[in-house]
Amino acid sequence: MKQIQLSDHFTYGRLLRFTLPSIGMMIFTSIYSVVDGFFVSNFAGKTPFAAVNIIFPLLMILSTVGFIFGTGGSAIVAIALGERKKEQANRYFSLFVYIAFGLGILLAALSIFFIRPICQLLGAEGQMLEDCVVYGNIMQLALIAYLLQYAFQSFCVTAEVPGLSLKMTVVSGVCNIVLDALFVAVFRWGLVGAAVATSFSQYLGAVIPIVYFLRPNQSLLRLSRFKFDGKALLRTVTNGSSEMV
């Protein structure tokens, strides 16, 4: 089947076919907390299950930074692609990915440092507080991957490979289910096993697009070394121009 391009004329059928991978991607993304909650509640107990439900919204809030760079950055990249300036588009694309990576490190470090008072503010105490801290600290180690995974979900659409985002999310989600079953139900690692399983699956979901975009590929984008030009980026955001000096 011929690949749909952003420059094509979209009928309802073509639009649905182009967006279906993104819809499926969002469905599979939502299973992280559901899968962890299922195995933790059945094999670890009520208190660890409550801890997962308390801390997971914080992790989702932090991961929205990836959405910010993905949705906003993809618009800037699309402008450059529309002006047939593919090299500049790749520079912008690389810039946003690398910044998201750096922010992931920073946010993870800050979150680990403040995780206990944040959990206390959310109402956790006693053993539930300790479970929140354990689960949250392990999950923060995968925050970089979570941010990148969310960012790539938008960039894959701009690169005209929305199917890649669905594939990486499905692989990551299935991996999470299998590892949760192994670590929590079989090995009986409890809350730690659930956190490790989810963290590993998130890294898997981030590595797949990184490897794809680092190598020569059939999409419109490729990760590359870039020379940062803040003035050019500011002009792009404010004037809608991708011209780079």
VOBAMAR-274567 format. One record per residue (C-alpha): y, z, x; residue number from 1; residue in one letter. Coordinates in steps of 0.5 Angstrom, whole numbers, plus 500, padded with zeros to 3 digits. Each point is the difference from the previous one (the first is absolute). Last residue first. Example, Ala and Ser with C-alpha at 12.3 -4.5 7.8 and 13.67 -1.06 7.14 Angstrom:
<atoms>
+-------+-----+------+-----+---------+
! north !  up ! east ! num ! residuo !
+-------+-----+------+-----+---------+
!   498 ! 514 !  527 !   2 !       S !
!   493 ! 502 !  498 !   1 !       A !
+-------+-----+------+-----+---------+
</atoms>
This chain:
<atoms>
+-------+-----+------+-----+---------+
! north !  up ! east ! num ! residuo !
+-------+-----+------+-----+---------+
!   564 ! 518 !  543 ! 245 !       V !
!   496 ! 500 !  494 ! 244 !       M !
!   501 ! 497 !  494 ! 243 !       E !
!   496 ! 503 !  494 ! 242 !       S !
!   505 ! 500 !  495 ! 241 !       S !
!   500 ! 504 !  494 ! 240 !       G !
!   507 ! 503 !  501 ! 239 !       N !
!   499 ! 507 !  500 ! 238 !       T !
!   492 ! 501 !  502 ! 237 !       V !
!   500 ! 494 !  505 ! 236 !       T !
!   507 ! 501 !  503 ! 235 !       R !
!   497 ! 507 !  502 ! 234 !       L !
!   494 ! 497 !  503 ! 233 !       L !
!   504 ! 496 !  504 ! 232 !       A !
!   505 ! 505 !  502 ! 231 !       K !
!   494 ! 505 !  502 ! 230 !       G !
!   497 ! 495 !  505 ! 229 !       D !
!   493 ! 502 !  502 ! 228 !       F !
!   496 ! 495 !  505 ! 227 !       K !
!   493 ! 499 !  497 ! 226 !       F !
!   493 ! 500 !  503 ! 225 !       R !
!   496 ! 497 !  494 ! 224 !       S !
!   496 ! 501 !  494 ! 223 !       L !
!   499 ! 494 !  496 ! 222 !       R !
!   502 ! 497 !  494 ! 221 !       L !
!   499 ! 494 !  495 ! 220 !       L !
!   493 ! 501 !  500 ! 219 !       S !
!   494 ! 495 !  503 ! 218 !       Q !
!   499 ! 505 !  506 ! 217 !       N !
!   501 ! 501 !  507 ! 216 !       P !
!   499 ! 507 !  502 ! 215 !       R !
!   504 ! 506 !  499 ! 214 !       L !
!   501 ! 499 !  493 ! 213 !       F !
!   492 ! 500 !  499 ! 212 !       Y !
!   499 ! 506 !  504 ! 211 !       V !
!   506 ! 504 !  497 ! 210 !       I !
!   497 ! 498 !  493 ! 209 !       P !
!   493 ! 503 !  501 ! 208 !       I !
!   503 ! 506 !  504 ! 207 !       V !
!   504 ! 503 !  494 ! 206 !       A !
!   494 ! 501 !  495 ! 205 !       G !
!   495 ! 502 !  506 ! 204 !       L !
!   505 ! 506 !  501 ! 203 !       Y !
!   501 ! 502 !  493 ! 202 !       Q !
!   492 ! 500 !  500 ! 201 !       S !
!   500 ! 505 !  506 ! 200 !       F !
!   505 ! 504 !  496 ! 199 !       S !
!   496 ! 500 !  494 ! 198 !       T !
!   494 ! 502 !  503 ! 197 !       A !
!   503 ! 505 !  504 ! 196 !       V !
!   504 ! 504 !  495 ! 195 !       A !
!   493 ! 500 !  495 ! 194 !       A !
!   496 ! 503 !  506 ! 193 !       G !
!   505 ! 505 !  501 ! 192 !       V !
!   500 ! 502 !  493 ! 191 !       L !
!   493 ! 501 !  500 ! 190 !       G !
!   496 ! 498 !  506 ! 189 !       W !
!   493 ! 501 !  496 ! 188 !       R !
!   497 ! 494 !  504 ! 187 !       F !
!   497 ! 497 !  494 ! 186 !       V !
!   505 ! 501 !  495 ! 185 !       A !
!   506 ! 501 !  504 ! 184 !       V !
!   499 ! 495 !  506 ! 183 !       F !
!   496 ! 495 !  497 ! 182 !       L !
!   502 ! 499 !  493 ! 181 !       A !
!   507 ! 500 !  503 ! 180 !       D !
!   499 ! 495 !  505 ! 179 !       L !
!   497 ! 496 !  495 ! 178 !       V !
!   506 ! 500 !  495 ! 177 !       I !
!   505 ! 500 !  506 ! 176 !       N !
!   497 ! 494 !  503 ! 175 !       C !
!   500 ! 496 !  493 ! 174 !       V !
!   507 ! 502 !  499 ! 173 !       G !
!   502 ! 497 !  507 ! 172 !       S !
!   496 ! 494 !  499 ! 171 !       V !
!   503 ! 499 !  493 ! 170 !       V !
!   507 ! 501 !  503 ! 169 !       T !
!   499 ! 495 !  506 ! 168 !       M !
!   497 ! 495 !  495 ! 167 !       K !
!   506 ! 501 !  495 ! 166 !       L !
!   505 ! 499 !  506 ! 165 !       S !
!   497 ! 494 !  502 ! 164 !       L !
!   500 ! 497 !  494 ! 163 !       G !
!   507 ! 500 !  499 ! 162 !       P !
!   500 ! 495 !  506 ! 161 !       V !
!   507 ! 496 !  499 ! 160 !       E !
!   503 ! 504 !  506 ! 159 !       A !
!   505 ! 503 !  495 ! 158 !       T !
!   494 ! 502 !  496 ! 157 !       V !
!   497 ! 503 !  506 ! 156 !       C !
!   507 ! 503 !  502 ! 155 !       F !
!   499 ! 504 !  493 ! 154 !       S !
!   494 ! 503 !  502 ! 153 !       Q !
!   501 ! 501 !  507 ! 152 !       F !
!   505 ! 505 !  499 ! 151 !       A !
!   495 ! 505 !  496 ! 150 !       Y !
!   495 ! 499 !  505 ! 149 !       Q !
!   505 ! 501 !  506 ! 148 !       L !
!   502 ! 507 !  496 ! 147 !       L !
!   493 ! 502 !  499 ! 146 !       Y !
!   498 ! 499 !  507 ! 145 !       A !
!   506 ! 504 !  503 ! 144 !       I !
!   498 ! 505 !  495 ! 143 !       L !
!   493 ! 501 !  503 ! 142 !       A !
!   502 ! 506 !  504 ! 141 !       L !
!   503 ! 503 !  494 ! 140 !       Q !
!   494 ! 500 !  496 ! 139 !       M !
!   497 ! 505 !  505 ! 138 !       I !
!   506 ! 504 !  499 ! 137 !       N !
!   500 ! 500 !  493 ! 136 !       G !
!   493 ! 502 !  499 ! 135 !       Y !
!   500 ! 506 !  504 ! 134 !       V !
!   507 ! 502 !  498 ! 133 !       V !
!   498 ! 499 !  492 ! 132 !       C !
!   493 ! 504 !  502 ! 131 !       D !
!   504 ! 506 !  503 ! 130 !       E !
!   505 ! 500 !  494 ! 129 !       L !
!   494 ! 500 !  495 ! 128 !       M !
!   497 ! 506 !  504 ! 127 !       Q !
!   506 ! 504 !  498 ! 126 !       G !
!   506 ! 497 !  497 ! 125 !       E !
!   502 ! 493 !  498 ! 124 !       A !
!   506 ! 499 !  496 ! 123 !       G !
!   503 ! 494 !  502 ! 122 !       L !
!   505 ! 504 !  504 ! 121 !       L !
!   494 ! 503 !  503 ! 120 !       Q !
!   498 ! 493 !  502 ! 119 !       C !
!   506 ! 498 !  503 ! 118 !       I !
!   501 ! 506 !  504 ! 117 !       P !
!   493 ! 499 !  503 ! 116 !       R !
!   501 ! 492 !  501 ! 115 !       I !
!   506 ! 501 !  504 ! 114 !       F !
!   498 ! 499 !  507 ! 113 !       F !
!   494 ! 495 !  498 ! 112 !       I !
!   505 ! 496 !  496 ! 111 !       S !
!   505 ! 499 !  505 ! 110 !       L !
!   495 ! 497 !  505 ! 109 !       A !
!   498 ! 496 !  494 ! 108 !       A !
!   507 ! 498 !  499 ! 107 !       L !
!   501 ! 498 !  507 ! 106 !       L !
!   494 ! 496 !  501 ! 105 !       I !
!   500 ! 496 !  494 ! 104 !       G !
!   507 ! 499 !  501 ! 103 !       L !
!   498 ! 496 !  507 ! 102 !       G !
!   495 ! 496 !  496 ! 101 !       F !
!   505 ! 498 !  495 ! 100 !       A !
!   505 ! 498 !  505 !  99 !       I !
!   494 ! 496 !  503 !  98 !       Y !
!   499 ! 496 !  494 !  97 !       V !
!   507 ! 499 !  498 !  96 !       F !
!   502 ! 497 !  507 !  95 !       L !
!   493 ! 496 !  500 !  94 !       S !
!   502 ! 497 !  493 !  93 !       F !
!   507 ! 499 !  502 !  92 !       Y !
!   498 ! 496 !  507 !  91 !       R !
!   495 ! 496 !  496 !  90 !       N !
!   506 ! 498 !  495 !  89 !       A !
!   504 ! 498 !  506 !  88 !       Q !
!   495 ! 496 !  503 !  87 !       E !
!   498 ! 497 !  493 !  86 !       K !
!   508 ! 497 !  499 !  85 !       K !
!   498 ! 495 !  494 !  84 !       R !
!   506 ! 503 !  496 !  83 !       E !
!   495 ! 503 !  495 !  82 !       G !
!   496 ! 503 !  505 !  81 !       L !
!   506 ! 504 !  502 !  80 !       A !
!   502 ! 502 !  493 !  79 !       I !
!   492 ! 502 !  499 !  78 !       A !
!   501 ! 504 !  506 !  77 !       V !
!   506 ! 504 !  497 !  76 !       I !
!   496 ! 501 !  494 !  75 !       A !
!   494 ! 502 !  503 !  74 !       S !
!   504 ! 505 !  504 !  73 !       G !
!   502 ! 504 !  493 !  72 !       G !
!   493 ! 500 !  497 !  71 !       T !
!   496 ! 501 !  506 !  70 !       G !
!   505 ! 505 !  504 !  69 !       F !
!   501 ! 504 !  493 !  68 !       I !
!   493 ! 500 !  498 !  67 !       F !
!   498 ! 503 !  507 !  66 !       G !
!   505 ! 505 !  499 !  65 !       V !
!   496 ! 501 !  494 !  64 !       T !
!   495 ! 504 !  504 !  63 !       S !
!   504 ! 506 !  500 !  62 !       L !
!   500 ! 501 !  493 !  61 !       I !
!   492 ! 498 !  499 !  60 !       M !
!   499 ! 506 !  505 !  59 !       L !
!   504 ! 505 !  496 !  58 !       L !
!   496 ! 498 !  494 !  57 !       P !
!   494 ! 501 !  504 !  56 !       F !
!   501 ! 508 !  501 !  55 !       I !
!   500 ! 503 !  494 !  54 !       I !
!   494 ! 496 !  497 !  53 !       N !
!   496 ! 501 !  506 !  52 !       V !
!   501 ! 507 !  500 !  51 !       A !
!   497 ! 501 !  493 !  50 !       A !
!   494 ! 496 !  502 !  49 !       F !
!   499 ! 505 !  506 !  48 !       P !
!   501 ! 506 !  495 !  47 !       T !
!   495 ! 497 !  495 !  46 !       K !
!   494 ! 499 !  505 !  45 !       G !
!   498 ! 496 !  506 !  44 !       A !
!   494 ! 495 !  497 !  43 !       F !
!   502 ! 498 !  493 !  42 !       N !
!   508 ! 501 !  500 !  41 !       S !
!   500 ! 498 !  507 !  40 !       V !
!   496 ! 493 !  499 !  39 !       F !
!   504 ! 498 !  494 !  38 !       F !
!   507 ! 502 !  502 !  37 !       G !
!   499 ! 496 !  507 !  36 !       D !
!   498 ! 494 !  496 !  35 !       V !
!   506 ! 501 !  495 !  34 !       V !
!   505 ! 501 !  505 !  33 !       S !
!   498 ! 494 !  504 !  32 !       Y !
!   499 ! 496 !  494 !  31 !       I !
!   507 ! 498 !  498 !  30 !       S !
!   500 ! 495 !  506 !  29 !       T !
!   494 ! 496 !  497 !  28 !       F !
!   504 ! 499 !  493 !  27 !       I !
!   507 ! 498 !  504 !  26 !       M !
!   496 ! 495 !  504 !  25 !       M !
!   497 ! 497 !  494 !  24 !       G !
!   507 ! 499 !  497 !  23 !       I !
!   502 ! 497 !  507 !  22 !       S !
!   494 ! 495 !  500 !  21 !       P !
!   501 ! 498 !  493 !  20 !       L !
!   507 ! 498 !  502 !  19 !       T !
!   499 ! 493 !  502 !  18 !       F !
!   495 ! 498 !  495 !  17 !       R !
!   505 ! 503 !  494 !  16 !       L !
!   505 ! 496 !  503 !  15 !       L !
!   496 ! 494 !  500 !  14 !       R !
!   498 ! 501 !  493 !  13 !       G !
!   507 ! 501 !  497 !  12 !       Y !
!   502 ! 494 !  504 !  11 !       T !
!   504 ! 501 !  507 !  10 !       F !
!   503 ! 494 !  503 !   9 !       H !
!   498 ! 500 !  507 !   8 !       D !
!   505 ! 503 !  506 !   7 !       S !
!   496 ! 507 !  500 !   6 !       L !
!   494 ! 496 !  502 !   5 !       Q !
!   493 ! 500 !  496 !   4 !       I !
!   494 ! 499 !  504 !   3 !       Q !
!   496 ! 494 !  498 !   2 !       K !
!   493 ! 502 !  497 !   1 !       M !
+-------+-----+------+-----+---------+
</atoms>
